[in-house]
Amino acid sequence: MLYEWLAADSGILNVLNYITFRTGAAVVTAFLVTVIFGDSIINFLRARQGKGQPIRDLSLEQQLEKRGTPTMGGFLIWLGLLAGVLLWANLHNPYIWVTLFVTVSYAILGFLDDYAKVTKQTDAGVSAKARLLAGFGIAALACAFIMGLHGAHTPEGHAEWGSLNGLAEQIAALAPQTSVTPADPDFSGGVAVPFVNNYFLPLGMFFILFGMIVIVGSANAVNFTDGLDGLAIVPMMFAAASYAMIAYLTGNFVFAEYLGIQFAPGAGELAVLLGAMMGAGMGFLWYNAYPAKVFMGDTGSLGLGGMLGVVAVATKHEFALVVIGGLFVIEAASVIMQVSWFKLTRRLTGEGKRIFLMAPLHHHFQKKNWPETRVVVRFWILSVLFALAGLATLKLR
């Protein structure tokens, strides 16, 4: 990690020890790497994919015009993100590694899905059941590990985890040495209740199941949203910025105590990773803005959604994700409502009926003859409002 080597000497380089500075550096680094290597990666993808991503015939002229555009543009995002993280994040921090584990694993799942679509030239990739099964398995491992990290904050957890490669000692070293109150006993297996100071609904081992639903739900919600040029990446950047702030506050004892949220030593380092995501997202938007030169594909959307979900679980702000990621929730809900209502009415009347002209919701507005850019920009505006509303809830307790 570059920052540890540079900050070894005292003086002006001591600024590298500050999370805020390294977060900004990660944003700039990830953006530059993504933009500089973007054209080369896009040309490589175009040469290998031939006809590009298969486009479903949705009876939308704007969609059919996108034929031939390469997919798997998520590789641009991951290149920039990894550059920012490897250079500026504390790689001894376990929160960084569990988040990267989920992100990379989900990105690989998305790549396999994209690869199947491109090679077979069909919009049917890896089966939904197989993808969900793998997604839940990855999420279960991550949530179990996060429970261990959170358990190491408590006196009981410190003793239990102390023998596991010094994990508890690493956690303790990340915390201030004075005026630190131990975590609530329910912190490890509990879910923070919105608008209540330092209260956790004790779930025990069921917390893993809850976390799995959060992570898999987040991944698929972002995936549903990725349907128009620039539509998913900008709301994702706003959500990442919001959770970078939450992670920083959660990992800072003074701010956590003031806001009445549980202090989690080491969680603040996630701000650097999320900063790298924002920079890589801006670099990707450079090429994904209308008309897009590349689509992120499931390679990007599943990994991004998984990252958002695991950060929400790690920072104990799972319910805030419903507000901050409100646009993703609406898009996913539109699909669930559409499919459920169609199946129910077909069973009752023999003829399936629809709530929307088309789902996900962005296609509904396209069917109403909204230009693609109008749909995208208005959804961006909504995502800003959701992010601000989510941050506002931090003090409403």
C-alpha angles and dihedrals in degrees: 000000000000098000095059092052093047095043093051089096121063123238129062092348089065085088086078089072090069117094092212093058094046091048090056091046090051091052093053095042095049092046094051094046092049095048095043095051097031099095093047092051093046092050090049092051092047092051093050099042102047103188092027124215114355110247118216115230100245093162087252115129092203091059095049090054088065094068112129095030110133121239134204089074086147085090088073090056095047093048092054094041095051091048091053094045097045092049102041112018127088101251091195089067111104093207089064093054098046090050092048090048092058094040096050094041092052090045089055090051089051092048091053089051093048092046092054091050094049097044094046094036091226134117090233110090129158111353115268092233093055092046093049092047092052091043093053091047092053091046092050092055092048094048092048090053092047089052087056092050092049091044090055088065092066124074091242092047092049090060094043096049098034094097095051101098091301092295095149091048090053090051092048091050090057092056128080112265096225138052094010116148117209118253121265109271088239092052096098099050099022137097119226112242112227118249093011123107115243097333121139126192102228111234100159111195090351085076087079091058091047092050091048090056091049094051098042091043092051093049093051094043091057089045091055091050094054098090107106134047109284093351099121104031099059096050087045090056091050090049091047091051090051093050091045086060092046092048091050092049093045091052094048114080096205095051093040091053092047094050094042094239124132115269112235112188112225097014091106090073088072087075088072092052092047090048089056088050091053092050092047089047092055090048091050091049087057086071101025098055114112118318090033121217090197139012121226091223123189086305086074107025099051093047093047093049092046090051092052092049097049092047089053090052094044093051094043091240100116096136091050087064090068089062102033091046092039093133091055090048092052092049092049092044091053090057093046092048093046095050095041095048092046093052093044096050092044090054093047102038104016090242122085117227130199133221096203130036086242137347140262092055097246090065089052090063091045087056087055087059097254110155112248093244091054092053092048098047094046091050088050089054091052091050091055091052092048092050093050091047090051092052090048090061090067091080097035095094 
